[in-house]
Amino acid sequence: MQPACVIVGGGPAGAMLALLLARRGVPVTVLEKHTDLDRSFRGNTLNPAVLELLAEVGLAERILALPHAKTTHFTAVDVAGPVRFADFSDLATPFPYVLLMQQADFLPLVFEEVLRYPHARLVTGADVKGLVEEEGSVCGVVYEKDGARHTLRAPLTVACDGRNSVLREQAGLRPKAYGVPIDVLWFTLPRCPGDDEEAGAYFRFGRDAMLALMDAGAHWQVGAIIAKDSFPALRAGGLDAFRTSIARTVPDLADRVDTLRDWKQTALLRVQIDRLRQWHRPGFLCIGDAAHAMSPVGMVGINLAIQDAACAADLLADGLRSGRVEETALRAVQRQREGAVRLVQRAQALAHRFVLAPMLSADEPRLNPVVRRIMAQPLLRRQASRLIAYGALREGEA
């Protein structure tokens, strides 16, 4: 069956868009470059807004049956002690927590549901090489698989191929980048039986390192927050020095840092914040990181991407079922989603400027006392919680 929509990229945005369109009777094909759906060191948080969406499509119980951890709060810890800056337990939702789950578990379940529909396809190992255009409109893609070249035509092509989107560039859409002072070096360390069962996600700031720690079930997923472009110097200092800095910052992990034996066990995220001025062209739309790369601050990127997918499905399904989609509908997707994206990116920029950047240049990273008092204010904590949970404030919650 000829698709009405070609989705390039099988990450969370592409998977959820495929599911939501297929449920509405839209023939859809997903082209995924990799031969599997493993996404190590990618966004692994599902926030209340996304969990509510999964409940609407009947997947919440199956998702919750997969390996996961829950956190009801985010906490920052420095030499002055802990400060809880987000608390989801009081939100008016059936899911008053952030779910920590690996994409390698989440994505196969979503695609299992997608492929229940006979008009939906997933093609793995499909390396998309370019767009097919006619009379100024995108009408499909060219891709390679197993050494053969294929052309797949459709009324709409959606780029879900990430922050370094090839299709975005080929479509002539250029993002505006905003300065970011950090990168993040991801790695894992084993969990042990004595570890806090309700630790969830927390941030440790010490003299030797700034670390984000997330409970990932069998292990801790750890992000070392480092100055922008400083990884070569960190690596030159040696793995022993890096392990020592982790142990000093989080003494509870000192008994397992030796499991980090090679830099190949780490993955560098070059943090960026950018946003397209225009997300679309005739026959073409960008969503998720392809439209707006997010900082890991707040751990909201995956959730904004899935919300983009839900919005696109709502606004485009009727047109796609008839075999066409007007550019006014594509413009409406951007108009409806751009406000939330801008709000979150501004909040991330403030966190970079007033929280992280000063600590990167300090002899001993610690929260500014004024920042600490602000973070601890109940009203601001509620606002931060809602921003993380929903990507924007719900109506009536301002």
C-alpha positions as CSV (number, residue, x, y, z in Angstrom):
1,M,0.0,0.0,0.0
2,Q,1.3,3.4,-0.9
3,P,1.7,5.5,2.2
4,A,0.1,8.8,2.8
5,C,2.9,9.7,5.2
6,V,6.5,8.8,5.3
7,I,8.2,9.2,8.7
8,V,12.0,9.3,8.7
9,G,13.3,8.2,12.0
10,G,12.1,5.5,14.4
11,G,12.7,7.3,17.7
12,P,10.0,8.3,20.1
13,A,8.5,11.1,17.9
14,G,8.5,8.9,14.8
15,A,7.1,5.9,16.6
16,M,4.3,7.8,18.3
17,L,3.4,9.7,15.2
18,A,3.2,6.4,13.3
19,L,0.9,4.9,16.0
20,L,-1.4,7.9,16.2
21,L,-1.8,8.2,12.4
22,A,-2.2,4.4,11.9
23,R,-5.0,4.4,14.6
24,R,-6.8,7.1,12.5
25,G,-6.6,5.0,9.3
26,V,-3.7,6.8,7.7
27,P,-1.3,4.6,5.7
28,V,2.1,5.2,7.1
29,T,5.7,4.0,6.6
30,V,8.5,4.6,9.0
31,L,12.1,4.5,7.7
32,E,14.7,3.8,10.4
33,K,18.4,4.0,9.6
34,H,19.5,1.5,12.2
35,T,18.7,-2.2,12.1
36,D,17.4,-2.2,15.6
37,L,15.6,0.1,18.0
38,D,18.3,0.3,20.7
39,R,18.8,3.9,21.9
40,S,21.6,3.8,24.5
41,F,22.2,7.1,26.3
42,R,19.2,8.8,24.7
43,G,16.3,10.5,26.5
44,N,14.7,8.0,28.9
45,T,12.1,9.9,30.7
46,L,8.3,9.7,30.2
47,N,6.6,12.6,31.9
48,P,2.9,12.8,33.0
49,A,1.7,14.4,29.8
50,V,3.1,11.5,27.7
51,L,1.9,8.9,30.2
52,E,-1.6,10.4,29.9
53,L,-1.4,10.1,26.1
54,L,-0.3,6.5,26.4
55,A,-3.2,5.8,28.6
56,E,-5.6,7.3,26.0
57,V,-4.3,4.9,23.4
58,G,-4.4,1.9,25.8
59,L,-0.7,1.4,26.2
60,A,-0.1,2.7,29.8
61,E,-0.5,-0.6,31.5
62,R,1.8,-2.4,29.1
63,I,4.4,0.4,29.4
64,L,4.3,0.1,33.2
65,A,4.8,-3.6,33.0
66,L,8.2,-3.0,31.3
67,P,11.4,-2.4,33.4
68,H,11.3,1.1,34.8
69,A,11.8,3.3,37.8
70,K,9.6,6.2,39.0
71,T,10.6,9.4,40.6
72,T,8.2,11.8,42.3
73,H,10.8,14.6,42.6
74,F,14.1,16.1,41.4
75,T,16.7,17.0,43.9
76,A,19.9,19.0,43.7
77,V,22.6,18.3,46.3
78,D,25.7,20.4,47.0
79,V,27.9,21.0,50.1
80,A,25.0,23.0,51.7
81,G,22.7,20.0,51.5
82,P,19.8,18.9,49.3
83,V,17.1,21.2,47.8
84,R,14.1,19.7,46.1
85,F,13.3,21.8,43.0
86,A,10.5,19.8,41.4
87,D,7.9,17.6,43.0
88,F,5.3,15.8,40.9
89,S,3.4,14.0,43.7
90,D,0.8,16.8,44.0
91,L,0.0,17.1,40.3
92,A,-3.7,16.3,39.4
93,T,-2.9,13.3,37.2
94,P,-3.1,9.5,37.4
95,F,0.7,9.6,36.9
96,P,2.2,11.9,39.5
97,Y,5.7,10.9,38.7
98,V,8.3,10.8,35.9
99,L,8.9,7.3,34.5
100,L,12.5,6.4,33.8
101,M,12.6,3.8,31.0
102,Q,15.1,2.8,28.4
103,Q,14.2,3.5,24.8
104,A,15.3,0.0,24.0
105,D,12.3,-1.2,26.0
106,F,9.8,1.5,25.1
107,L,10.2,1.7,21.3
108,P,9.7,-2.0,20.5
109,L,6.4,-2.0,22.4
110,V,5.2,1.1,20.5
111,F,6.1,-0.4,17.2
112,E,4.5,-3.7,18.1
113,E,1.3,-1.8,18.4
114,V,1.9,0.2,15.2
115,L,2.4,-3.0,13.2
116,R,-1.0,-4.3,14.3
117,Y,-2.4,-2.1,11.6
118,P,-2.1,-3.6,8.1
119,H,-1.6,-0.1,6.6
120,A,1.5,0.6,8.7
121,R,5.1,-0.4,7.9
122,L,8.5,-0.2,9.6
123,V,11.6,-0.5,7.4
124,T,14.8,-0.8,9.4
125,G,18.2,-0.4,7.9
126,A,16.8,2.3,5.6
127,D,19.4,5.0,5.0
128,V,17.5,8.0,3.6
129,K,19.6,9.9,1.1
130,G,17.4,12.7,0.0
131,L,14.0,14.2,-0.8
132,V,11.9,13.8,-3.9
133,E,10.6,17.2,-5.0
134,E,8.3,18.3,-7.8
135,E,7.2,21.8,-8.5
136,G,8.5,23.1,-5.2
137,S,6.7,20.5,-3.1
138,V,8.3,17.5,-1.3
139,C,6.6,14.3,-2.5
140,G,8.7,11.5,-0.9
141,V,12.3,10.3,-0.2
142,V,15.0,8.3,-1.7
143,Y,16.7,5.7,0.5
144,E,19.1,2.8,0.4
145,K,18.7,-0.6,2.0
146,D,20.8,-3.7,1.5
147,G,22.8,-1.9,-1.3
148,A,19.7,-1.2,-3.3
149,R,18.2,2.3,-3.9
150,H,14.5,2.9,-3.5
151,T,12.1,5.8,-4.0
152,L,9.1,6.1,-1.7
153,R,6.5,8.7,-2.6
154,A,3.9,10.2,-0.2
155,P,1.8,13.4,0.1
156,L,3.7,14.1,3.4
157,T,7.2,13.5,4.6
158,V,7.9,14.0,8.3
159,A,11.5,14.5,9.5
160,C,12.0,12.8,12.9
161,D,15.7,12.2,12.3
162,G,17.0,14.2,15.3
163,R,19.0,17.3,16.1
164,N,21.4,16.8,13.2
165,S,18.6,16.1,10.7
166,V,19.7,15.4,7.2
167,L,16.3,16.0,5.7
168,R,15.9,19.4,7.4
169,E,19.1,20.5,5.8
170,Q,18.1,19.2,2.4
171,A,14.8,20.9,2.7
172,G,16.6,24.2,3.2
173,L,15.4,24.8,6.7
174,R,18.0,26.3,9.0
175,P,17.8,26.4,12.8
176,K,18.8,29.3,14.9
177,A,21.3,28.1,17.5
178,Y,21.5,29.5,21.1
179,G,24.7,29.4,23.1
180,V,25.1,26.6,25.6
181,P,27.9,26.4,28.2
182,I,27.8,22.6,28.8
183,D,28.2,19.2,27.4
184,V,27.3,16.0,29.1
185,L,29.3,12.7,29.2
186,W,27.0,9.8,29.7
187,F,27.9,6.4,31.2
188,T,26.4,3.7,33.4
189,L,27.4,2.3,36.8
190,P,25.9,-0.8,38.4
191,R,23.1,-0.5,41.0
192,C,23.7,-2.4,44.3
193,P,21.1,-3.9,46.7
194,G,21.8,-1.2,49.3
195,D,21.1,1.7,46.9
196,D,18.2,4.0,47.7
197,E,15.1,2.4,46.0
198,E,13.4,5.8,45.7
199,A,16.3,7.9,44.5
200,G,14.8,8.5,41.1
201,A,16.8,11.4,39.6
202,Y,19.1,13.8,41.4
203,F,22.0,16.1,40.8
204,R,25.2,16.1,42.8
205,F,27.5,19.1,42.7
206,G,31.0,18.7,44.3
207,R,34.5,20.0,44.1
208,D,35.5,17.4,41.6
209,A,32.4,16.9,39.4
210,M,28.8,17.8,38.6
211,L,26.7,14.7,38.1
212,A,23.2,13.9,37.1
213,L,22.1,10.4,38.3
214,M,19.1,8.5,37.1
215,D,17.8,5.2,38.4
216,A,17.7,3.0,35.3
217,G,16.7,-0.3,37.0
218,A,19.8,-2.5,36.9
219,H,22.2,0.4,36.7
220,W,22.6,4.1,37.3
221,Q,22.6,6.3,34.2
222,V,25.1,9.0,35.0
223,G,25.7,12.3,33.2
224,A,28.9,14.2,34.0
225,I,28.1,17.9,33.3
226,I,31.3,19.4,31.8
227,A,32.2,22.8,30.2
228,K,31.5,23.1,26.5
229,D,34.1,21.4,24.3
230,S,36.1,20.3,27.4
231,F,36.0,16.6,26.8
232,P,39.4,16.4,25.0
233,A,41.0,17.9,28.1
234,L,39.0,15.6,30.4
235,R,40.1,12.6,28.5
236,A,43.7,13.7,28.4
237,G,43.6,13.8,32.2
238,G,43.0,10.1,32.3
239,L,40.3,7.7,33.2
240,D,41.7,7.2,36.7
241,A,41.3,10.9,37.5
242,F,37.8,10.9,36.2
243,R,36.8,7.8,38.3
244,T,38.3,9.5,41.3
245,S,36.2,12.7,40.7
246,I,33.1,10.6,40.6
247,A,33.9,8.8,43.8
248,R,34.6,12.0,45.6
249,T,31.4,13.6,44.4
250,V,29.2,10.6,45.2
251,P,31.0,8.5,47.8
252,D,28.2,5.9,47.6
253,L,29.4,5.0,44.1
254,A,33.1,4.7,45.0
255,D,32.8,0.9,45.3
256,R,31.9,0.5,41.6
257,V,33.6,3.3,39.6
258,D,36.2,0.7,38.6
259,T,33.6,-0.9,36.3
260,L,34.2,2.1,34.1
261,R,37.3,0.7,32.3
262,D,37.4,2.5,29.0
263,W,36.3,5.8,27.5
264,K,34.4,3.7,24.9
265,Q,31.9,3.0,27.7
266,T,31.0,6.7,27.6
267,A,28.9,8.7,25.2
268,L,29.4,12.4,24.7
269,L,26.3,14.6,24.2
270,R,27.3,17.9,22.6
271,V,24.5,19.9,24.2
272,Q,22.7,22.4,21.9
273,I,19.6,24.5,21.9
274,D,18.3,25.5,18.6
275,R,14.9,26.0,16.9
276,L,13.7,26.3,13.3
277,R,12.1,29.5,12.4
278,Q,9.9,27.5,10.1
279,W,9.2,23.8,10.6
280,H,7.6,23.1,7.3
281,R,7.5,23.3,3.5
282,P,4.8,22.0,1.1
283,G,4.7,18.3,1.7
284,F,7.3,18.4,4.5
285,L,7.3,18.8,8.3
286,C,10.0,18.6,11.0
287,I,9.0,17.7,14.6
288,G,11.0,16.8,17.7
289,D,14.7,17.4,17.8
290,A,14.6,18.0,14.0
291,A,12.6,21.1,14.7
292,H,14.0,22.1,18.1
293,A,17.0,20.6,19.9
294,M,16.6,20.8,23.6
295,S,19.1,20.8,26.5
296,P,18.9,17.8,28.9
297,V,18.1,20.3,31.7
298,G,14.7,19.2,33.0
299,M,14.8,16.0,30.9
300,V,11.9,17.1,28.7
301,G,13.2,16.6,25.2
302,I,11.6,13.2,24.5
303,N,8.3,14.5,25.9
304,L,8.1,17.6,23.8
305,A,8.9,15.4,20.8
306,I,6.0,13.1,21.6
307,Q,3.7,16.0,22.2
308,D,4.7,17.3,18.7
309,A,3.7,14.0,17.3
310,A,0.3,14.0,19.0
311,C,-0.4,17.5,17.8
312,A,0.6,16.6,14.2
313,A,-1.6,13.5,14.2
314,D,-4.6,15.5,15.4
315,L,-4.2,18.3,12.8
316,L,-3.1,16.3,9.8
317,A,-4.9,12.9,9.9
318,D,-8.1,14.0,8.1
319,G,-6.2,15.5,5.3
320,L,-3.8,12.6,5.0
321,R,-6.8,10.1,4.8
322,S,-7.9,12.0,1.7
323,G,-4.4,11.8,0.2
324,R,-3.4,15.4,0.7
325,V,-2.3,17.9,3.3
326,E,-2.4,21.6,3.0
327,E,0.5,23.8,4.1
328,T,-1.9,25.7,6.3
329,A,-2.3,22.5,8.4
330,L,1.5,22.2,8.7
331,R,1.7,25.8,9.7
332,A,-0.9,25.1,12.4
333,V,1.3,22.3,13.9
334,Q,4.1,24.8,14.4
335,R,1.8,27.5,15.7
336,Q,0.3,25.2,18.3
337,R,3.6,23.7,19.5
338,E,6.0,26.6,19.2
339,G,4.9,28.4,22.3
340,A,5.6,25.4,24.6
341,V,9.0,24.9,23.0
342,R,10.0,28.5,23.4
343,L,8.9,28.5,27.1
344,V,11.0,25.4,27.9
345,Q,14.0,26.6,26.0
346,R,13.9,29.9,27.8
347,A,13.8,28.1,31.1
348,Q,16.7,25.9,30.1
349,A,18.7,29.0,29.1
350,L,18.1,30.6,32.5
351,A,19.2,27.4,34.2
352,H,22.4,27.4,32.1
353,R,23.1,31.0,32.8
354,F,22.3,31.3,36.5
355,V,22.9,27.8,37.8
356,L,25.3,25.7,35.7
357,A,27.6,28.3,34.1
358,P,28.6,29.9,37.5
359,M,29.4,26.5,39.0
360,L,31.5,25.4,36.0
361,S,33.9,28.3,36.7
362,A,33.8,28.0,40.5
363,D,36.5,26.3,42.6
364,E,33.8,24.4,44.4
365,P,30.5,24.0,42.5
366,R,27.7,25.0,44.7
367,L,24.3,26.6,44.2
368,N,24.2,30.4,44.6
369,P,22.4,31.0,47.9
370,V,19.8,33.2,46.1
371,V,19.2,30.5,43.5
372,R,18.9,28.0,46.3
373,R,16.2,30.1,48.0
374,I,14.4,30.6,44.7
375,M,14.4,26.9,43.9
376,A,13.0,26.1,47.3
377,Q,10.0,28.4,47.1
378,P,6.8,26.3,47.0
379,L,5.1,28.4,44.3
380,L,8.2,28.3,42.0
381,R,8.7,24.6,42.7
382,R,5.1,23.9,41.6
383,Q,5.6,25.9,38.4
384,A,8.9,24.0,37.7
385,S,7.1,20.7,38.3
386,R,4.3,21.6,35.9
387,L,6.7,22.8,33.2
388,I,8.7,19.5,33.4
389,A,5.5,17.4,33.6
390,Y,3.6,19.0,30.7
391,G,6.1,21.1,28.7
392,A,4.0,24.2,29.4
393,L,1.5,25.2,32.1
394,R,-1.9,23.7,31.8
395,E,-4.9,26.0,31.6
396,G,-5.9,27.2,35.1
397,E,-2.5,26.3,36.6
398,A,-0.6,29.6,36.0
